């Protein structure tokens, strides 16, 4: 049984609490390691957090809490305005990722369906990690329902944060569809860490990730997996990629947590473009 350093830090600070059976079991082991009385740490937890829509906002995780580079993300957030982010509930998220024949990342199309939980909701945010710092940042463009506001970059960490401004403020209960894209420069296209992860600080009803590989360069293996807020893997399954290079993964009523897809390329296979 293992617990990440990040999870321990958030437990200690009170920003998150262990709730899953595996996390509670780990808490018992911590009591033994620390030499405290059995049940003493468990007693500090108090009653379970309330669930349901009425408590969604109070249970919202801090934006930076799901990022391993949480300090860098937190610093970037101070440079933009995300005051109404908590006023929006993400109902649906659909991402389409396109990969090139040189194994690089070409483009990510994002569609979100959001609902306002109070009057005046006017903006949301996007956080994107290059995973491999030193790669060029993608160009972020709005397609429908929004415009791109201020950007904040950390070139050393390889992270960009962007304001996504709604075309007009929403009243409570209103919904909006947003479309925007991240386009990488190329060809040639820079290669990431051969994975794609979407982080959710609150539950989402539906998340769909569509992968579009170049038919000339298909992965030899692809799988999806999820982790909870304590960074523990909760599920894993194979993703099938057809001859046209298309595959997809779906999550329903997911979060808070991280939904990822990773792939492996054929060893030693190259192609001229």
Backbone bond lengths (Angstrom), bond angles and torsions (degrees), N, CA, C in turn:
res aa  C-N    CA-C-N  psi(-1)  N-CA   C-N-CA  omega(-1)  CA-C   N-CA-C  phi
1 X - - - 1.460 - - 1.518 108.94 -
2 X 1.347 117.16 131.97 1.451 120.59 -179.19 1.525 109.81 -133.04
3 X 1.340 116.09 150.87 1.451 123.62 176.19 1.512 107.22 -131.40
4 X 1.321 117.03 131.07 1.453 120.19 -177.42 1.526 110.95 -69.40
5 X 1.332 115.13 155.26 1.464 120.73 177.38 1.528 110.04 -61.88
6 X 1.349 116.11 -37.24 1.459 120.00 178.89 1.514 111.59 -61.61
7 X 1.343 116.62 -43.66 1.462 120.53 179.39 1.519 110.84 -62.45
8 X 1.332 116.93 -43.48 1.463 120.38 178.87 1.528 111.28 -61.10
9 X 1.331 115.46 -39.72 1.461 119.95 -179.83 1.526 111.04 -63.01
10 X 1.345 116.77 -43.25 1.459 119.96 -179.51 1.528 111.58 -71.03
11 X 1.324 117.77 -34.32 1.465 119.76 174.40 1.521 109.77 -62.04
12 X 1.320 115.53 -45.45 1.466 120.04 -176.60 1.523 111.58 -64.14
13 X 1.334 116.70 -39.36 1.464 120.28 -177.35 1.525 112.55 -79.54
14 X 1.336 116.79 -15.35 1.454 120.51 -178.45 1.516 114.10 86.50
15 X 1.338 117.82 4.12 1.460 120.16 -179.84 1.516 111.46 -72.49
16 X 1.323 116.38 -25.84 1.458 122.05 173.55 1.518 107.84 -141.94
17 X 1.316 114.98 166.21 1.458 119.84 -179.91 1.520 109.45 -137.18
18 X 1.339 117.17 146.32 1.466 119.53 176.25 1.520 110.46 -69.85
19 X 1.363 115.73 130.30 1.457 119.10 -178.50 1.526 112.68 -133.46
20 X 1.359 117.09 -31.53 1.453 119.02 179.27 1.517 110.64 -69.04
21 X 1.343 116.82 158.33 1.463 120.93 -177.10 1.531 111.25 -58.70
22 X 1.347 116.01 -40.73 1.469 119.53 -179.91 1.519 111.51 -64.82
23 X 1.352 116.28 -37.78 1.463 120.03 -179.85 1.523 111.11 -69.56
24 X 1.325 116.77 -39.48 1.460 120.08 178.27 1.531 110.78 -66.29
25 X 1.346 116.13 -36.27 1.459 119.41 176.29 1.525 110.54 -64.45
26 X 1.338 115.67 -40.14 1.465 119.82 178.18 1.518 110.92 -63.16
27 X 1.332 116.71 -34.20 1.462 120.75 178.81 1.531 110.36 -63.12
28 X 1.339 115.88 -37.00 1.460 119.30 176.60 1.514 112.14 -63.93
29 X 1.332 116.59 -38.97 1.463 120.56 177.00 1.527 111.28 -66.46
30 X 1.328 116.45 -35.84 1.465 119.94 177.95 1.520 111.13 -63.11
31 X 1.325 116.51 -37.96 1.466 119.80 178.36 1.516 110.53 -59.95
32 X 1.344 115.77 -39.20 1.456 120.06 178.95 1.519 111.49 -68.67
33 X 1.348 116.25 -43.70 1.464 120.92 -179.63 1.516 111.18 -63.16
34 X 1.341 116.62 -40.50 1.467 121.21 -177.19 1.526 112.80 -81.08
35 X 1.328 116.03 -10.86 1.458 119.36 178.30 1.517 114.26 74.36
36 X 1.350 116.79 27.09 1.465 119.86 178.39 1.525 109.30 -99.96
37 X 1.301 115.38 166.53 1.462 120.15 -176.72 1.522 110.95 -62.94
38 X 1.345 118.58 138.69 1.461 121.19 177.71 1.523 111.37 -54.89
39 X 1.303 116.43 131.80 1.458 121.34 178.94 1.516 114.74 88.91
40 X 1.340 117.64 -7.43 1.459 119.65 -175.86 1.527 112.51 -69.29
41 X 1.340 117.03 -40.87 1.463 119.08 176.74 1.520 111.25 -71.06
42 X 1.334 115.83 -38.05 1.458 120.48 179.18 1.528 110.96 -60.79
43 X 1.318 115.73 -35.79 1.461 119.85 -177.90 1.522 112.14 -67.71
44 X 1.317 116.74 -22.42 1.457 120.16 -179.00 1.521 112.84 -77.88
45 X 1.335 117.28 -12.31 1.467 120.21 -175.95 1.518 112.64 -70.92
46 X 1.324 117.48 -34.98 1.443 119.71 -175.52 1.516 111.23 76.53
47 X 1.337 117.92 -170.57 1.474 120.89 -178.69 1.508 111.28 -69.05
48 X 1.344 117.68 155.53 1.474 121.44 177.83 1.522 111.38 -58.57
49 X 1.309 115.78 151.59 1.454 119.82 177.84 1.525 110.32 -67.66
50 X 1.331 118.10 143.69 1.470 120.57 177.23 1.516 110.49 -66.48
51 X 1.334 115.69 151.65 1.465 122.08 -179.91 1.518 109.80 -115.45
52 X 1.328 116.19 172.48 1.451 121.32 174.66 1.515 112.59 105.07
53 X 1.355 114.92 169.13 1.458 120.67 -175.36 1.517 112.06 -61.13
54 X 1.336 117.81 -37.91 1.459 120.57 -177.16 1.509 112.08 -60.96
55 X 1.326 116.16 -25.50 1.452 119.64 -177.32 1.527 112.62 -109.33
56 X 1.332 117.06 10.39 1.460 121.23 -175.91 1.523 111.02 -58.62
57 X 1.352 117.35 -45.36 1.454 119.63 -175.52 1.518 111.34 -68.65
58 X 1.337 117.69 -40.05 1.459 119.40 -179.19 1.522 111.59 -68.79
59 X 1.334 117.29 -24.54 1.460 121.67 179.88 1.529 112.65 -94.00
60 X 1.313 117.44 2.18 1.465 121.46 -178.94 1.519 110.02 -63.38
61 X 1.318 116.50 130.02 1.462 120.53 178.19 1.517 110.17 -75.37
62 X 1.316 118.08 148.88 1.468 119.28 172.53 1.525 109.86 -57.90
63 X 1.322 116.78 142.00 1.467 120.95 -175.26 1.511 111.45 -54.70
64 X 1.338 116.69 -43.31 1.460 120.15 -174.47 1.525 113.59 -77.48
65 X 1.344 117.90 -8.30 1.463 120.44 -170.63 1.522 113.86 -68.44
66 X 1.335 118.45 -23.02 1.459 121.35 -178.24 1.522 112.69 -93.60
67 X 1.322 116.86 3.53 1.464 120.90 -178.01 1.525 109.84 -105.41
68 X 1.332 116.86 134.46 1.459 119.40 176.56 1.529 110.52 -64.88
69 X 1.333 116.94 -29.29 1.467 121.59 176.11 1.523 108.89 -95.05
70 X 1.326 116.04 53.60 1.465 121.00 -172.24 1.524 112.72 -62.98
71 X 1.327 117.79 -37.52 1.461 120.08 -179.29 1.522 111.20 -65.09
72 X 1.332 116.43 -42.26 1.465 119.91 179.00 1.526 111.04 -65.27
73 X 1.353 117.03 -40.89 1.463 120.19 178.40 1.523 110.20 -64.25
74 X 1.318 116.81 -42.57 1.462 121.03 179.21 1.527 111.38 -59.69
75 X 1.322 116.55 -41.70 1.468 120.46 179.36 1.526 111.49 -65.44
76 X 1.332 117.12 -37.94 1.463 120.38 178.78 1.523 111.08 -68.09
77 X 1.324 116.93 -36.92 1.465 120.19 -179.48 1.520 111.79 -63.36
78 X 1.317 117.35 -26.93 1.472 121.05 179.03 1.519 112.00 -69.26
79 X 1.325 116.42 -14.94 1.468 120.32 -176.20 1.526 112.88 -96.91
80 X 1.328 117.55 -1.00 1.460 120.88 178.37 1.521 109.36 -132.41
81 X 1.328 116.60 176.19 1.461 122.56 -178.73 1.527 109.17 -108.38
82 X 1.323 115.24 115.88 1.469 118.56 175.65 1.528 109.81 -128.96
83 X 1.344 115.60 35.86 1.463 120.89 -173.42 1.523 113.69 -64.04
84 X 1.332 118.14 -28.35 1.466 118.74 -179.49 1.522 112.63 -103.08
85 X 1.332 117.80 10.53 1.468 120.63 178.14 1.522 111.03 -57.08
86 X 1.345 116.67 -41.94 1.467 120.68 -177.71 1.520 112.45 -70.99
87 X 1.330 118.15 -11.84 1.463 121.19 179.15 1.512 112.15 -84.91
88 X 1.330 117.61 -2.29 1.460 121.78 -177.35 1.522 110.88 -113.98
89 X 1.311 116.42 133.99 1.455 122.53 173.22 1.520 108.81 -103.66
90 X 1.315 116.18 129.86 1.464 120.68 178.92 1.531 108.51 -86.05
91 X 1.333 115.66 110.89 1.463 120.69 -179.48 1.519 110.64 -84.65
92 X 1.320 115.96 -42.44 1.463 120.59 -176.24 1.516 109.89 -143.26
93 X 1.329 115.75 144.90 1.471 122.34 176.88 1.523 107.16 -136.11
94 X 1.334 116.38 127.23 1.459 121.38 177.73 1.521 108.65 -130.40
95 X 1.321 116.48 119.88 1.456 122.49 -179.63 1.526 109.48 -118.27
96 X 1.330 115.87 138.34 1.460 121.49 174.94 1.522 107.18 -122.62
97 X 1.334 116.31 119.55 1.459 121.06 -179.07 1.521 109.89 -110.52
98 X 1.333 116.31 127.27 1.458 121.96 -179.94 1.525 109.28 -108.84
99 X 1.334 115.94 131.77 1.455 121.39 178.97 1.520 110.19 -119.34
100 X 1.329 115.50 145.19 1.460 121.46 -174.18 1.518 111.23 -90.47
101 X 1.330 115.32 169.94 1.459 120.77 178.77 1.524 112.10 -67.70
102 X 1.343 117.59 -19.95 1.464 119.53 177.04 1.528 111.72 -88.18
103 X 1.364 116.57 12.16 1.460 125.06 177.16 1.525 112.89 75.51
104 X 1.324 116.86 6.47 1.458 120.84 178.04 1.518 112.03 -86.47
105 X 1.324 115.46 166.25 1.462 122.24 179.81 1.528 109.62 -90.33
106 X 1.332 117.57 125.88 1.460 121.97 -177.21 1.526 112.02 -95.55
107 X 1.320 116.52 -53.44 1.463 118.88 -168.94 1.523 110.04 -159.86
108 X 1.323 115.60 146.90 1.463 122.37 172.67 1.522 107.46 -126.91
109 X 1.326 116.74 117.49 1.462 122.14 174.27 1.525 108.85 -97.32
110 X 1.311 116.15 132.05 1.466 121.45 -175.63 1.524 109.50 -121.75
111 X 1.323 116.16 131.09 1.468 122.01 171.53 1.533 107.97 -126.52
112 X 1.322 114.99 129.71 1.457 120.86 178.69 1.525 110.13 -126.99
113 X 1.325 116.00 141.70 1.454 122.18 170.21 1.517 106.69 -111.83
114 X 1.333 116.60 117.26 1.459 122.27 -175.55 1.521 110.51 -118.58
115 X 1.334 115.88 150.71 1.468 121.76 176.18 1.524 108.70 -125.83
116 X 1.334 115.81 136.76 1.462 121.03 178.87 1.520 109.89 -82.02
117 X 1.324 116.31 130.94 1.462 121.53 177.80 1.525 111.68 -95.71
118 X 1.331 116.79 -9.31 1.463 121.28 173.13 1.526 108.61 -155.96
119 X 1.318 116.04 163.26 1.456 120.59 -178.26 1.527 110.99 -63.94
120 X 1.334 114.88 147.41 1.452 119.82 172.24 1.509 116.36 94.13
121 X 1.324 118.23 0.95 1.469 119.77 178.49 1.523 108.68 -62.54
122 X 1.318 116.85 125.93 1.462 119.16 -173.39 1.524 114.71 -138.13
123 X 1.341 117.81 -4.67 1.454 118.06 -177.70 1.523 110.89 -158.75
124 X 1.307 114.57 152.68 1.451 121.93 172.04 1.529 106.41 -131.03
125 X 1.324 117.49 -175.03 1.454 119.28 -178.05 1.521 110.42 -134.47
126 X 1.305 114.39 165.03 1.462 122.17 175.12 1.519 107.91 -133.05
127 X 1.337 116.23 133.50 1.463 122.00 174.53 1.522 107.49 -119.54
128 X 1.337 116.66 127.53 1.461 120.43 -177.92 1.525 109.68 -131.04
129 X 1.329 115.33 130.05 1.463 122.77 -179.18 1.521 108.79 -110.81
130 X 1.332 116.66 124.14 1.456 120.85 178.39 1.523 112.64 -66.35
131 X 1.349 116.67 -18.00 1.461 123.87 -176.80 1.530 112.36 69.36
132 X 1.297 116.76 -38.62 1.463 121.57 175.78 1.525 108.53 -119.43
133 X 1.337 118.01 89.63 1.469 120.45 -178.85 1.526 111.16 -54.84
134 X 1.311 114.89 145.35 1.455 120.23 -176.90 1.520 111.68 108.14
135 X 1.323 116.55 -22.10 1.458 120.18 173.25 1.530 108.92 -69.63
136 X 1.330 118.25 153.10 1.470 119.31 175.66 1.523 110.94 -68.89
137 X 1.320 116.13 143.87 1.459 120.31 177.38 1.527 110.07 -72.41
138 X 1.329 117.45 148.27 1.466 119.93 176.24 1.523 110.77 -74.94
139 X 1.326 115.93 159.18 1.458 121.90 171.42 1.522 108.58 -85.04
140 X 1.332 117.22 131.62 1.466 122.08 -177.54 1.517 108.43 -105.83
141 X 1.327 116.66 121.23 1.465 121.34 -177.27 1.525 110.35 -130.26
142 X 1.320 115.69 143.83 1.462 121.67 176.89 1.520 109.68 -88.69
143 X 1.327 116.56 144.44 1.464 121.23 179.33 1.523 112.66 -117.46
144 X 1.332 117.27 -36.17 1.471 119.53 -175.40 1.529 109.41 -159.44
145 X 1.329 115.69 135.08 1.454 121.51 171.61 1.508 115.78 78.65
146 X 1.323 117.96 1.28 1.467 119.28 -173.96 1.522 110.16 -160.55
147 X 1.304 114.95 169.80 1.454 123.39 169.23 1.516 107.68 -133.00
148 X 1.328 116.10 161.64 1.458 120.52 179.19 1.527 108.75 -93.88
149 X 1.323 115.66 125.94 1.457 120.86 179.44 1.515 111.44 -92.45
150 X 1.336 115.82 -134.57 1.456 120.32 -177.55 1.522 111.86 -71.99
151 X 1.333 114.26 148.59 1.460 122.00 176.07 1.521 108.90 -117.44
152 X 1.325 116.04 144.86 1.465 121.50 175.30 1.515 108.03 -131.77
153 X 1.331 117.44 124.13 1.460 122.72 -176.49 1.528 111.33 -114.00
154 X 1.304 115.53 142.89 1.466 122.65 166.11 1.522 105.79 -118.50
155 X 1.330 116.98 99.96 1.455 120.93 -173.57 1.529 112.10 -70.47
156 X 1.319 117.20 -29.84 1.465 120.33 179.73 1.530 110.13 -71.10
157 X 1.327 116.53 -45.63 1.466 120.83 -179.76 1.517 112.10 -80.01
158 X 1.341 117.34 -20.71 1.459 120.18 -178.44 1.513 112.96 75.74
159 X 1.341 117.74 41.23 1.467 122.26 -177.84 1.518 109.24 -127.09
160 X 1.324 116.49 140.16 1.454 122.25 173.36 1.521 108.67 -127.56
161 X 1.332 116.07 139.54 1.459 123.05 175.25 1.526 107.40 -119.49
162 X 1.320 117.05 135.00 1.461 121.49 -177.37 1.519 110.76 -130.52
163 X 1.341 115.66 142.80 1.455 121.81 170.05 1.531 108.59 -82.29
164 X 1.316 116.69 130.97 1.459 122.28 173.47 1.524 106.66 -109.46
165 X 1.325 116.56 106.58 1.461 122.00 -173.60 1.524 110.22 -93.42
166 X 1.329 117.55 126.30 1.458 121.38 177.28 1.520 109.89 -68.84
167 X 1.331 116.93 151.86 1.462 120.75 179.67 1.523 111.76 -61.25
168 X 1.334 116.87 -30.92 1.463 121.03 176.36 1.526 108.65 -155.18
169 X 1.341 118.17 150.58 1.466 120.72 178.89 1.528 111.33 -61.08
170 X 1.321 115.67 149.23 1.456 121.15 -178.64 1.526 110.97 -101.66
171 X 1.325 115.21 150.85 1.455 121.17 168.54 1.532 108.51 -90.58
172 X 1.296 115.87 159.08 1.468 120.18 179.92 1.524 110.70 -54.74
173 X 1.330 116.35 130.82 1.456 122.28 179.35 1.509 114.22 91.96
174 X 1.327 118.49 -15.38 1.456 120.96 178.53 1.521 110.41 -74.64
175 X 1.320 115.20 151.85 1.461 121.15 178.89 1.528 109.63 -119.38
176 X 1.319 115.53 161.22 1.456 121.15 179.67 1.521 108.74 -148.02
177 X 1.332 116.22 148.26 1.458 122.11 175.09 1.524 107.94 -110.44
178 X 1.321 116.20 125.94 1.456 122.25 179.90 1.527 109.90 -114.58
179 X 1.321 115.94 137.23 1.463 121.43 173.95 1.522 108.31 -128.41
180 X 1.330 116.05 127.39 1.459 120.22 172.73 1.520 108.90 -148.55
181 X 1.339 116.39 169.63 1.457 119.68 -173.89 1.519 111.03 -141.17
182 X 1.322 115.24 151.75 1.456 123.29 172.49 1.527 106.56 -116.43
183 X 1.322 116.62 116.18 1.461 121.51 -175.67 1.523 109.65 -113.75
184 X 1.324 115.98 121.93 1.460 121.04 179.79 1.524 110.35 -85.51
185 X 1.330 118.14 145.49 1.462 120.26 177.55 1.524 111.57 -70.11
186 X 1.323 115.58 147.07 1.457 121.23 179.39 1.515 110.43 158.01
187 X 1.335 115.93 179.45 1.471 126.73 -1.71 1.531 112.38 -78.95
188 X 1.340 117.65 161.71 1.459 124.66 -6.00 1.531 110.99 -70.13
189 X 1.331 116.00 155.86 1.453 122.48 -179.89 1.523 109.59 -100.68
190 X 1.329 115.38 143.00 1.466 118.83 -179.01 1.521 110.28 -79.53
191 X 1.292 115.62 144.18 1.464 122.12 -178.18 1.521 110.12 -92.89
192 X 1.304 115.74 135.16 1.457 120.71 177.51 1.512 110.99 -89.41
193 X 1.325 116.23 -143.93 1.463 119.53 -179.76 1.528 111.68 -99.95
194 X 1.354 116.54 20.45 1.472 122.97 176.73 1.529 111.65 60.18
195 X 1.325 114.62 43.75 1.460 119.97 176.09 1.519 108.93 -158.00
196 X 1.322 115.44 165.80 1.463 121.13 174.64 1.515 107.74 -143.14
197 X 1.334 116.48 127.83 1.454 121.19 -178.02 1.523 110.33 -127.72
198 X 1.314 116.17 138.25 1.458 122.33 175.05 1.525 107.84 -118.15
199 X 1.323 116.16 126.99 1.465 122.00 -176.27 1.523 110.33 -103.08
200 X 1.333 116.28 133.70 1.461 122.20 -178.88 1.528 109.66 -122.04
201 X 1.337 116.14 119.62 1.470 120.29 178.79 1.522 111.69 -85.63
202 X 1.332 117.46 -14.38 1.468 123.24 174.05 1.525 107.98 -136.78
203 X 1.324 118.24 163.87 1.465 119.50 179.38 1.518 112.22 -62.86
204 X 1.318 116.38 147.49 1.460 122.99 175.47 1.524 107.68 -124.36
205 X 1.323 117.07 139.21 1.462 119.98 -178.30 1.523 111.72 -67.80
206 X 1.353 115.26 -39.22 1.463 118.67 -175.61 1.517 109.69 -146.42
207 X 1.326 115.26 132.15 1.454 120.59 170.35 1.517 108.14 -130.60
208 X 1.332 115.94 127.45 1.460 121.85 178.71 1.523 107.89 -124.22
209 X 1.316 116.19 124.83 1.462 121.99 174.36 1.517 108.12 -114.28
210 X 1.330 115.90 119.77 1.461 121.37 176.88 1.522 108.78 -107.00
211 X 1.317 115.96 130.40 1.457 122.26 178.06 1.519 109.45 -107.89
212 X 1.341 115.97 134.94 1.456 121.15 178.56 1.523 108.57 -128.20
213 X 1.319 115.50 97.23 1.457 122.03 176.70 1.527 109.28 -87.28
214 X 1.330 116.76 151.56 1.454 120.86 172.55 1.531 108.08 -67.46
215 X 1.345 118.77 129.35 1.472 120.34 -178.33 1.525 113.44 -57.16
216 X 1.333 116.73 -20.90 1.466 119.96 179.80 1.524 112.35 -79.90
217 X 1.312 117.67 -11.35 1.460 121.15 179.60 1.520 108.67 -144.79
218 X 1.321 115.41 89.89 1.459 121.73 -179.24 1.528 110.21 -98.28
219 X 1.321 117.50 145.71 1.465 119.34 176.98 1.523 110.07 -71.16
220 X 1.324 115.50 152.04 1.466 118.14 177.35 1.523 111.36 -84.20
221 X 1.338 116.11 -17.40 1.465 119.69 179.58 1.521 108.56 -156.50
222 X 1.339 116.56 144.05 1.460 121.83 177.92 1.522 108.57 -146.39
223 X 1.323 117.42 138.10 1.460 120.79 179.52 1.524 110.46 -145.68
224 X 1.326 115.11 156.86 1.454 122.08 174.20 1.519 108.82 -111.80
225 X 1.335 115.62 151.15 1.458 119.98 174.47 1.520 108.82 -153.48
226 X 1.305 116.53 159.75 1.460 121.52 -179.73 1.521 109.26 -129.27
227 X 1.334 114.75 151.35 1.459 120.63 174.00 1.520 108.86 -128.89
228 X 1.326 116.30 151.84 1.457 121.01 178.46 1.533 109.54 -90.42
229 X 1.338 118.20 178.46 1.466 119.71 -179.63 1.521 114.26 -60.68
230 X 1.340 118.14 -17.89 1.460 121.65 177.38 1.524 111.58 -89.64
231 X 1.347 115.94 9.09 1.467 122.44 177.65 1.523 112.77 67.31
232 X 1.328 116.54 27.28 1.458 121.38 176.96 1.525 109.15 -100.43
233 X 1.332 118.14 133.41 1.458 121.71 179.06 1.527 109.89 -67.72
234 X 1.328 115.79 128.38 1.463 120.56 -176.33 1.524 113.32 -109.66
235 X 1.331 118.24 -19.16 1.468 120.00 177.75 1.520 108.43 -160.32
236 X 1.338 114.71 159.46 1.468 120.64 178.69 1.528 108.08 -157.77
237 X 1.345 117.12 135.41 1.455 120.60 177.31 1.520 109.36 -157.94
238 X 1.321 115.77 157.65 1.462 121.86 -178.01 1.525 110.47 -76.71
239 X 1.345 116.29 145.67 1.462 123.04 173.67 1.523 108.00 -111.83
240 X 1.321 116.61 124.71 1.457 121.13 -178.90 1.532 110.37 -84.63
241 X 1.320 116.44 133.74 1.459 122.92 176.41 1.528 107.99 -112.76
242 X 1.344 117.60 123.67 1.462 119.56 -176.84 1.532 111.54 -82.99
243 X 1.326 116.39 179.88 1.462 121.11 -175.07 1.524 112.73 -64.97
244 X 1.327 116.69 -23.00 1.461 120.56 177.35 1.528 112.34 -82.46
245 X 1.339 116.14 -4.15 1.459 120.53 179.73 1.506 114.93 89.43
246 X 1.332 117.51 11.16 1.455 120.63 -176.72 1.536 111.18 -99.99
247 X 1.308 115.38 140.60 1.456 122.14 173.87 1.521 108.06 -155.79
248 X 1.332 116.80 165.23 1.457 118.48 179.66 1.522 110.21 -153.26
249 X 1.323 114.30 161.43 1.465 122.28 176.55 1.520 107.68 -137.59
250 X 1.331 115.74 143.66 1.464 121.64 -175.63 1.527 109.74 -129.67
251 X 1.330 115.51 138.78 1.465 121.48 172.75 1.519 108.26 -129.36
252 X 1.325 117.13 133.15 1.453 122.86 179.03 1.523 109.83 -116.76
253 X 1.329 115.64 137.28 1.472 121.18 -179.94 1.522 110.35 49.42
254 X 1.312 115.41 53.99 1.462 121.36 -175.35 1.521 110.98 -106.76
255 X 1.332 114.93 145.33 1.452 121.01 171.34 1.521 113.23 111.50
256 X 1.331 115.64 167.50 1.465 125.99 -4.25 1.536 111.21 -64.81
257 X 1.317 115.22 151.47 1.451 119.92 -179.83 1.513 110.63 156.87
258 X 1.328 115.60 -168.19 1.458 121.91 -176.10 1.524 109.01 -125.95
259 X 1.322 115.60 130.47 1.469 122.17 177.70 1.522 107.34 -110.63
260 X 1.328 116.98 124.26 1.463 121.22 -174.78 1.521 111.78 -129.58
261 X 1.320 114.19 151.78 1.460 122.30 167.72 1.521 107.04 -128.23
262 X 1.318 116.78 134.40 1.459 121.63 177.32 1.528 108.67 -128.11
263 X 1.340 115.67 154.12 1.462 119.04 -179.93 1.526 109.79 -140.53
264 X 1.325 114.59 161.72 1.460 121.77 178.25 1.519 108.52 -124.78
265 X 1.332 115.68 134.26 1.455 120.34 -179.21 1.528 110.99 -88.65
266 X 1.332 117.28 155.37 1.471 119.76 175.66 1.526 110.45 -59.87
267 X 1.321 117.55 137.10 1.459 121.17 -178.17 1.520 110.66 -67.69
268 X 1.323 115.25 128.37 1.461 120.95 171.39 1.511 115.79 71.98
269 X 1.324 118.72 4.79 1.456 120.29 -178.08 1.530 109.98 -85.72
270 X 1.283 118.34 129.54 1.445 124.06 179.25 1.511 110.49 -129.53
271 X 1.328 115.14 159.62 1.456 119.36 179.84 1.518 108.91 -144.24
272 X 1.308 116.88 143.31 1.461 122.22 176.81 1.519 108.50 -89.67
273 X 1.315 116.35 132.78 1.471 121.08 -176.56 1.519 109.46 -110.47
